[in-house]
Amino acid sequence: MNTKITLQQINKLAIPALISGVSEPILSLTDAAIIGNMEYNATTSLAAVGIVSTFLSMLIWVLGQTRSAISSIVSQYLGAGNIEKVKNLPAQAILLITSLSLIIIAVTYPLAAHIFKLYNASGEILDFSVAYYQIRVFGFPFTLFTIAVFGTFRGLQNTYYPMLIAITGALANIILDVVFVYGIEGIVPAMHIKGAAYASILAQIIMAILSAYYILKKTDIPLLAKLPFNPEIKRFALMILNLFIRTLALNLALYLATSFATKYGEKYIAAYTIAINLWFLGAFLIDGYASAGNILSGKLLGAKDYKSLIDLSNKLIKYGIAVGVIIAVIGAILYYPTGNIFSNDKAVLNEFYNVFWIVLLMQPLCALAFIFDGVFKGLGKMKYLRNVLLFSSILVFTPIIFLADYQNYKLTGIFITFTLWIIARGLPLIIKFRKTFITLAQNS
């Protein structure tokens, strides 16, 4: 069986996934933009948001791998025509992952100050980081619930409802941010950095409620977990374990980068916060095509349609590079206005402008790495993804960032290291995919 993969088919999945994917970085960017323009301790607050966002991103990426694991299994069963066999898997996965999130809240809440000291935070930056985290962390279970529902929809080849949910959450966060951070005279007091945290929690709750509504209303997937466990729960758990190790390796890179930026001083960590969040935004924009690769590759593997799988990868490479180039060009055109959105501190902006060009040049390379990340997740090849991230983070990123620090390159060194890390992540995936599936396609 040979399935014709068209641009229309890819875009039908990619564009809604792209829109929904930007919700997470928009939450962080909104906080950064609104906090960075406060009259009260703006630069210190922005630095604190950058540190906390890095740690929260680590937690979300570690446990949020539920989405990829559920999507992979559901899409493969859909492609094989056996979807009924895994209908109870998402509810069981959601129960496991949200229960774990409650344990993480209980452990990290009292240890927040110790955690952020590991990121070189001290003084007011440390105080603000703790205050922001101890509010925002309570949105964690709602975020993981939403992510797991999104994975179920992806497995069913549907990115439309996640898009609607994400748009609603992002808009709610922007409105609530403005109201809670700046306040409304005589009605809502200005809560500054704490207001940004409350706004994020409420937006995450809204998204979780909508996720539950759409999965129950638009599919026949239940949300009530029942025993016995689905036989695929073992494969799900193994995927999560491999992705957990992989994400720890990924976050080693983010931890080192944030730690060094904090060590260089307040203006550096503030500039890094802006740059890294814009990098995340670019990554999530490209993630639309990575999501299409994730969704379609799982279904095609389930159907054993290897020729269409090769065709899909060829198209995704072209479209991904095109999206990466477009992002870079738009960023170049809006180079200086972009910085002014997030800060009015000239010292911070100077450091940001010194490295933003590297973030833009990385985008096409990021596109290839992220798209093949998505394809391998759809194929369920989590062990290989784990090994690639361990190699690129431990043997490439770590020694290079220490060398860059020794040479006193500061933020420039950090983002050059990120670029080399992305190359080390993407190239092995492309080589492995083509070597494996071109042979299978020729023999099928």
Buried (B, 14 or more C-beta within 10 A) or exposed (E): EEBEBEEEBBBBBBBBBBBBBBBBBBBBBBBBBBBBBBEEBBBBBBBBBBBBBBBBBBBBBBBBBBBBBBBBBBBBBBBBEEBEEBBBBBBBBBBBBBEBBEEBBEEBEEEBBEBBEEBBBEEBBBBBBBBBBBBBBBBBBBBBBBBBBBBBBBBBBBBBBBBBBBBBBBBBBBBBBBBBBBBEEEEEEBBBBBBBBBBBBBBBBBBBBBBBEBBBEEBEBEBEBEEEBBEBBEBBBBBBBBBBBBBBBBBBBBBBBBBBBBEBBBBBBBBBBBBBBBBBBBBBBBBBBBBBBBBBBBBBBBBEBBBBBBBBBEBBBEBBBEBBBEBBEBBEEEEEEBBEBBBEBEBBBEBBBBBBBBBBBBBBBBBBBBBBBBBBBBBBBBBBBBBBBBBBBEEBBBEBBBEBBEEEBBBBBBBBBBBBBBBBBBBBBBEBBEEBBBEBBEEE
